[in-house]
């Protein structure tokens, strides 16, 4: 059996997970990463995507996150999400509202840098819309 470590998924709205887990797959900004016990200390930014959590019991739970940071230590992993919900609670309408809000922000962007970041976020949301809530 794989070693377990502490994992917490926190959003401003609530604490979604605080459990012993054996594996967490995180949508890091530079690519998907798998965290196991005894992982090297790492801090990474998170892009919109799905976090897959394998509990010590073997059960796998999925959560949709909309950005944030992950702090990874050998004995724990804490994901501080800008916003997060269990994948079972996400709907096409919820994602569509986020997409529309981001499109509106792009049209008001004051700088090219801000506009580029928003366009990247929009691309990630659009991709997420296709994988989380298939047509």
PERASUL-V31362 format. One record per pair of residues at least 24 apart in sequence whose C-alpha atoms are under 7 Angstrom apart, sorted by the first residue. I is the first residue (numbers start at 0). GAP is how many residues later the second one is. If there is no record, write none. Layout:
i->{I/I}
gap->{GAP/GAP}
This chain:
i->{2/3/3/4/4/4/5/5/5/6/6/6/7/7/7/8/8/8/9/9/9/10/10/10/10/10/11/11/19/19/20/20/20/21/21/21/22/22/23/23/23/23/24/24/24/25/25/26/36/36/37/37/38/38/39/39/40/40/40/41/41/41/42/42/42/43/43/43/44/44/45/47/47/48/61/61/62/90/91/91/94/98}
gap->{34/33/52/32/70/71/69/70/71/69/70/71/69/70/71/69/70/71/69/70/71/69/70/71/72/73/70/71/35/36/33/34/35/32/33/34/30/31/27/28/29/30/26/27/28/25/26/24/37/38/36/37/34/35/33/34/31/32/33/29/30/31/27/28/29/25/26/27/24/25/24/76/77/79/24/25/24/42/37/41/34/26}
